[in-house]
């Protein structure tokens, strides 16, 4: 079994997501959520329209965008994922670019950052090139592009989360709940979670 960025995001939201979904095999039924499905469908439509657009303005001085790999399925020993675009730059670095069916509201959500950190880890493992930033394209804000710095500590944090998820699954370990109790209000598993 390999994980996806969604598994990492759910674990970071609350480690008990992992326990309920993968140890007890209680599904979330997220496909019933209209907004999620609408976002996925529009995401796919936008991606199709933007595949041939090389974002030259995302390069750095002396390091323009020199390559683009669209719809990249990447995997390593722990996680897998499909990156909308993997961009290569003239300085030898690479960066993930991810389209979001969302408006930019002066804040990059932690879930979006975590997804980029996972993609950075995957890109480095598969392309053997360093990743120190990623890009988010907010399709509902006229395709506004936001650059997100990615530090080594960010990549290490998602690796540790992946290892913790496997510990929960392999040992049938019931982890502590999140300390952010406000998250419990909207949690899929709130009715069965032992406080």
RONU-729680 format. One record per residue (C-alpha): residue number from 0; chain; residue in one letter; y, x, z. Coordinates in nm, 2 decimals, padded with zeros to 4 digits. Example, Ala and Ser with C-alpha at 12.3 -4.5 7.8 and 13.67 -1.06 7.14 Angstrom:
BEGIN
@pos:0; unit:A; code:A; y:-00.45; x:01.23; z:00.78
@pos:1; unit:A; code:S; y:-00.11; x:01.37; z:00.71
% end
This chain:
BEGIN
@pos:0; unit:A; code:X; y:00.00; x:00.00; z:00.00
@pos:1; unit:A; code:X; y:00.35; x:00.12; z:-00.08
@pos:2; unit:A; code:X; y:00.67; x:-00.04; z:00.05
@pos:3; unit:A; code:X; y:00.98; x:-00.16; z:-00.13
@pos:4; unit:A; code:X; y:01.34; x:-00.13; z:-00.03
@pos:5; unit:A; code:X; y:01.32; x:-00.49; z:00.09
@pos:6; unit:A; code:X; y:01.06; x:-00.39; z:00.35
@pos:7; unit:A; code:X; y:01.29; x:-00.12; z:00.48
@pos:8; unit:A; code:X; y:01.58; x:-00.36; z:00.49
@pos:9; unit:A; code:X; y:01.38; x:-00.63; z:00.68
@pos:10; unit:A; code:X; y:01.25; x:-00.37; z:00.92
@pos:11; unit:A; code:X; y:01.60; x:-00.25; z:00.99
@pos:12; unit:A; code:X; y:01.72; x:-00.61; z:01.04
@pos:13; unit:A; code:X; y:01.44; x:-00.65; z:01.30
@pos:14; unit:A; code:X; y:01.11; x:-00.46; z:01.33
@pos:15; unit:A; code:X; y:00.93; x:-00.78; z:01.41
@pos:16; unit:A; code:X; y:00.98; x:-00.89; z:01.04
@pos:17; unit:A; code:X; y:00.72; x:-00.63; z:00.96
@pos:18; unit:A; code:X; y:00.48; x:-00.75; z:01.23
@pos:19; unit:A; code:X; y:00.50; x:-01.12; z:01.14
@pos:20; unit:A; code:X; y:00.48; x:-01.07; z:00.76
@pos:21; unit:A; code:X; y:00.23; x:-00.78; z:00.73
@pos:22; unit:A; code:X; y:00.02; x:-00.78; z:01.04
@pos:23; unit:A; code:X; y:00.00; x:-01.16; z:01.10
@pos:24; unit:A; code:X; y:00.05; x:-01.24; z:00.73
@pos:25; unit:A; code:X; y:00.30; x:-01.52; z:00.78
@pos:26; unit:A; code:X; y:00.50; x:-01.55; z:00.46
@pos:27; unit:A; code:X; y:00.88; x:-01.60; z:00.46
@pos:28; unit:A; code:X; y:00.89; x:-01.86; z:00.18
@pos:29; unit:A; code:X; y:01.21; x:-01.70; z:00.04
@pos:30; unit:A; code:X; y:01.14; x:-01.84; z:-00.31
@pos:31; unit:A; code:X; y:01.25; x:-02.18; z:-00.17
@pos:32; unit:A; code:X; y:01.59; x:-02.04; z:-00.12
@pos:33; unit:A; code:X; y:01.79; x:-02.15; z:-00.42
@pos:34; unit:A; code:X; y:02.07; x:-01.89; z:-00.38
@pos:35; unit:A; code:X; y:01.81; x:-01.60; z:-00.38
@pos:36; unit:A; code:X; y:01.64; x:-01.72; z:-00.69
@pos:37; unit:A; code:X; y:01.97; x:-01.79; z:-00.87
@pos:38; unit:A; code:X; y:02.09; x:-01.45; z:-00.78
@pos:39; unit:A; code:X; y:01.77; x:-01.29; z:-00.92
@pos:40; unit:A; code:X; y:01.79; x:-01.48; z:-01.25
@pos:41; unit:A; code:X; y:02.16; x:-01.40; z:-01.30
@pos:42; unit:A; code:X; y:02.10; x:-01.04; z:-01.20
@pos:43; unit:A; code:X; y:01.83; x:-01.01; z:-01.48
@pos:44; unit:A; code:X; y:02.07; x:-01.17; z:-01.73
@pos:45; unit:A; code:X; y:02.35; x:-00.93; z:-01.65
@pos:46; unit:A; code:X; y:02.12; x:-00.63; z:-01.66
@pos:47; unit:A; code:X; y:02.01; x:-00.73; z:-02.01
@pos:48; unit:A; code:X; y:02.37; x:-00.75; z:-02.13
@pos:49; unit:A; code:X; y:02.47; x:-00.42; z:-01.97
@pos:50; unit:A; code:X; y:02.17; x:-00.20; z:-02.06
@pos:51; unit:A; code:X; y:02.35; x:-00.01; z:-02.34
@pos:52; unit:A; code:X; y:02.67; x:00.05; z:-02.16
@pos:53; unit:A; code:X; y:02.70; x:00.41; z:-02.04
@pos:54; unit:A; code:X; y:02.95; x:00.43; z:-01.76
@pos:55; unit:A; code:X; y:03.13; x:00.75; z:-01.86
@pos:56; unit:A; code:X; y:03.41; x:00.68; z:-01.61
@pos:57; unit:A; code:X; y:03.17; x:00.73; z:-01.32
@pos:58; unit:A; code:X; y:03.14; x:01.11; z:-01.38
@pos:59; unit:A; code:X; y:03.33; x:01.37; z:-01.18
@pos:60; unit:A; code:X; y:03.57; x:01.63; z:-01.33
@pos:61; unit:A; code:X; y:03.35; x:01.87; z:-01.52
@pos:62; unit:A; code:X; y:03.04; x:01.65; z:-01.46
@pos:63; unit:A; code:X; y:03.04; x:01.35; z:-01.69
@pos:64; unit:A; code:X; y:02.76; x:01.10; z:-01.72
@pos:65; unit:A; code:X; y:02.51; x:01.27; z:-01.96
@pos:66; unit:A; code:X; y:02.21; x:01.04; z:-01.93
@pos:67; unit:A; code:X; y:02.11; x:00.69; z:-01.83
@pos:68; unit:A; code:X; y:01.76; x:00.56; z:-01.75
@pos:69; unit:A; code:X; y:01.75; x:00.18; z:-01.73
@pos:70; unit:A; code:X; y:01.50; x:-00.03; z:-01.54
@pos:71; unit:A; code:X; y:01.33; x:00.27; z:-01.38
@pos:72; unit:A; code:X; y:01.01; x:00.19; z:-01.19
@pos:73; unit:A; code:X; y:00.98; x:00.47; z:-00.94
@pos:74; unit:A; code:X; y:00.73; x:00.54; z:-00.66
@pos:75; unit:A; code:X; y:00.65; x:00.81; z:-00.41
@pos:76; unit:A; code:X; y:00.39; x:00.83; z:-00.13
@pos:77; unit:A; code:X; y:00.55; x:00.56; z:00.08
@pos:78; unit:A; code:X; y:00.78; x:00.34; z:-00.13
@pos:79; unit:A; code:X; y:00.83; x:00.20; z:-00.48
@pos:80; unit:A; code:X; y:01.12; x:00.02; z:-00.65
@pos:81; unit:A; code:X; y:01.29; x:-00.06; z:-00.98
@pos:82; unit:A; code:X; y:01.63; x:00.10; z:-01.01
@pos:83; unit:A; code:X; y:01.87; x:-00.09; z:-01.25
@pos:84; unit:A; code:X; y:02.00; x:00.24; z:-01.38
@pos:85; unit:A; code:X; y:01.95; x:00.61; z:-01.29
@pos:86; unit:A; code:X; y:02.25; x:00.81; z:-01.41
@pos:87; unit:A; code:X; y:02.24; x:01.18; z:-01.47
@pos:88; unit:A; code:X; y:02.55; x:01.40; z:-01.45
@pos:89; unit:A; code:X; y:02.66; x:01.73; z:-01.60
@pos:90; unit:A; code:X; y:02.64; x:01.90; z:-01.27
@pos:91; unit:A; code:X; y:02.27; x:01.83; z:-01.24
@pos:92; unit:A; code:X; y:02.30; x:01.55; z:-00.98
@pos:93; unit:A; code:X; y:02.18; x:01.19; z:-01.03
@pos:94; unit:A; code:X; y:02.28; x:00.86; z:-00.89
@pos:95; unit:A; code:X; y:02.13; x:00.51; z:-00.87
@pos:96; unit:A; code:X; y:02.34; x:00.22; z:-01.01
@pos:97; unit:A; code:X; y:02.25; x:-00.13; z:-00.89
@pos:98; unit:A; code:X; y:02.39; x:-00.46; z:-01.01
@pos:99; unit:A; code:X; y:02.47; x:-00.72; z:-00.74
@pos:100; unit:A; code:X; y:02.52; x:-01.09; z:-00.81
@pos:101; unit:A; code:X; y:02.80; x:-01.09; z:-00.56
@pos:102; unit:A; code:X; y:03.17; x:-01.07; z:-00.51
@pos:103; unit:A; code:X; y:03.32; x:-00.75; z:-00.35
@pos:104; unit:A; code:X; y:03.49; x:-00.85; z:-00.03
@pos:105; unit:A; code:X; y:03.63; x:-00.51; z:00.09
@pos:106; unit:A; code:X; y:03.30; x:-00.42; z:00.25
@pos:107; unit:A; code:X; y:02.97; x:-00.28; z:00.14
@pos:108; unit:A; code:X; y:02.68; x:-00.45; z:00.33
@pos:109; unit:A; code:X; y:02.43; x:-00.23; z:00.51
@pos:110; unit:A; code:X; y:02.15; x:-00.40; z:00.31
@pos:111; unit:A; code:X; y:02.31; x:-00.27; z:-00.01
@pos:112; unit:A; code:X; y:02.36; x:00.08; z:00.13
@pos:113; unit:A; code:X; y:02.00; x:00.09; z:00.25
@pos:114; unit:A; code:X; y:01.87; x:-00.01; z:-00.09
@pos:115; unit:A; code:X; y:02.08; x:00.28; z:-00.25
@pos:116; unit:A; code:X; y:01.94; x:00.52; z:00.01
@pos:117; unit:A; code:X; y:01.58; x:00.42; z:-00.08
@pos:118; unit:A; code:X; y:01.66; x:00.46; z:-00.45
@pos:119; unit:A; code:X; y:01.81; x:00.81; z:-00.38
@pos:120; unit:A; code:X; y:01.49; x:00.91; z:-00.21
@pos:121; unit:A; code:X; y:01.28; x:00.78; z:-00.51
@pos:122; unit:A; code:X; y:01.51; x:00.95; z:-00.76
@pos:123; unit:A; code:X; y:01.48; x:01.29; z:-00.59
@pos:124; unit:A; code:X; y:01.10; x:01.25; z:-00.56
@pos:125; unit:A; code:X; y:01.06; x:01.16; z:-00.93
@pos:126; unit:A; code:X; y:01.33; x:01.35; z:-01.11
@pos:127; unit:A; code:X; y:01.35; x:01.65; z:-00.87
@pos:128; unit:A; code:X; y:01.73; x:01.64; z:-00.88
@pos:129; unit:A; code:X; y:01.98; x:01.59; z:-00.59
@pos:130; unit:A; code:X; y:02.14; x:01.25; z:-00.52
@pos:131; unit:A; code:X; y:02.46; x:01.24; z:-00.31
@pos:132; unit:A; code:X; y:02.60; x:00.90; z:-00.42
@pos:133; unit:A; code:X; y:02.52; x:00.57; z:-00.56
@pos:134; unit:A; code:X; y:02.70; x:00.29; z:-00.74
@pos:135; unit:A; code:X; y:02.71; x:-00.09; z:-00.69
@pos:136; unit:A; code:X; y:02.83; x:-00.32; z:-00.96
@pos:137; unit:A; code:X; y:02.96; x:-00.65; z:-00.83
@pos:138; unit:A; code:X; y:02.91; x:-00.89; z:-01.12
@pos:139; unit:A; code:X; y:03.11; x:-01.17; z:-00.96
@pos:140; unit:A; code:X; y:03.41; x:-00.95; z:-00.93
@pos:141; unit:A; code:X; y:03.44; x:-00.86; z:-01.30
@pos:142; unit:A; code:X; y:03.18; x:-00.59; z:-01.27
@pos:143; unit:A; code:X; y:03.37; x:-00.40; z:-01.01
@pos:144; unit:A; code:X; y:03.21; x:-00.06; z:-00.94
@pos:145; unit:A; code:X; y:03.20; x:00.08; z:-00.59
@pos:146; unit:A; code:X; y:03.08; x:00.43; z:-00.52
@pos:147; unit:A; code:X; y:02.87; x:00.48; z:-00.20
@pos:148; unit:A; code:X; y:02.83; x:00.83; z:-00.06
@pos:149; unit:A; code:X; y:02.47; x:00.92; z:00.03
@pos:150; unit:A; code:X; y:02.40; x:01.19; z:00.29
@pos:151; unit:A; code:X; y:02.08; x:01.36; z:00.37
@pos:152; unit:A; code:X; y:02.07; x:01.18; z:00.70
@pos:153; unit:A; code:X; y:02.07; x:00.84; z:00.51
@pos:154; unit:A; code:X; y:01.76; x:00.94; z:00.32
@pos:155; unit:A; code:X; y:01.59; x:01.07; z:00.63
@pos:156; unit:A; code:X; y:01.67; x:00.74; z:00.81
@pos:157; unit:A; code:X; y:01.49; x:00.53; z:00.54
@pos:158; unit:A; code:X; y:01.19; x:00.77; z:00.54
@pos:159; unit:A; code:X; y:01.16; x:00.73; z:00.92
@pos:160; unit:A; code:X; y:01.19; x:00.35; z:00.88
@pos:161; unit:A; code:X; y:00.90; x:00.36; z:00.62
@pos:162; unit:A; code:X; y:00.69; x:00.56; z:00.86
@pos:163; unit:A; code:X; y:00.76; x:00.32; z:01.15
@pos:164; unit:A; code:X; y:00.66; x:00.02; z:00.93
@pos:165; unit:A; code:X; y:00.32; x:00.19; z:00.85
@pos:166; unit:A; code:X; y:00.27; x:00.25; z:01.23
@pos:167; unit:A; code:X; y:00.33; x:-00.12; z:01.30
@pos:168; unit:A; code:X; y:00.09; x:-00.23; z:01.02
@pos:169; unit:A; code:X; y:-00.19; x:00.03; z:01.08
@pos:170; unit:A; code:X; y:-00.19; x:-00.01; z:01.46
@pos:171; unit:A; code:X; y:-00.12; x:-00.39; z:01.48
@pos:172; unit:A; code:X; y:00.17; x:-00.28; z:01.70
@pos:173; unit:A; code:X; y:00.41; x:-00.56; z:01.82
@pos:174; unit:A; code:X; y:00.75; x:-00.39; z:01.82
@pos:175; unit:A; code:X; y:01.06; x:-00.47; z:02.02
@pos:176; unit:A; code:X; y:01.29; x:-00.72; z:01.86
@pos:177; unit:A; code:X; y:01.64; x:-00.63; z:01.73
@pos:178; unit:A; code:X; y:01.91; x:-00.58; z:01.99
@pos:179; unit:A; code:X; y:02.15; x:-00.77; z:01.77
@pos:180; unit:A; code:X; y:02.05; x:-01.12; z:01.90
@pos:181; unit:A; code:X; y:02.29; x:-01.29; z:01.65
@pos:182; unit:A; code:X; y:02.04; x:-01.21; z:01.38
@pos:183; unit:A; code:X; y:01.78; x:-01.43; z:01.55
@pos:184; unit:A; code:X; y:01.98; x:-01.75; z:01.47
@pos:185; unit:A; code:X; y:01.90; x:-01.72; z:01.09
@pos:186; unit:A; code:X; y:01.57; x:-01.55; z:01.12
@pos:187; unit:A; code:X; y:01.27; x:-01.70; z:00.93
@pos:188; unit:A; code:X; y:01.05; x:-01.62; z:01.23
@pos:189; unit:A; code:X; y:01.27; x:-01.74; z:01.52
@pos:190; unit:A; code:X; y:01.04; x:-02.03; z:01.61
@pos:191; unit:A; code:X; y:00.74; x:-01.81; z:01.67
@pos:192; unit:A; code:X; y:00.90; x:-01.49; z:01.80
@pos:193; unit:A; code:X; y:00.83; x:-01.42; z:02.17
@pos:194; unit:A; code:X; y:01.16; x:-01.31; z:02.32
% end
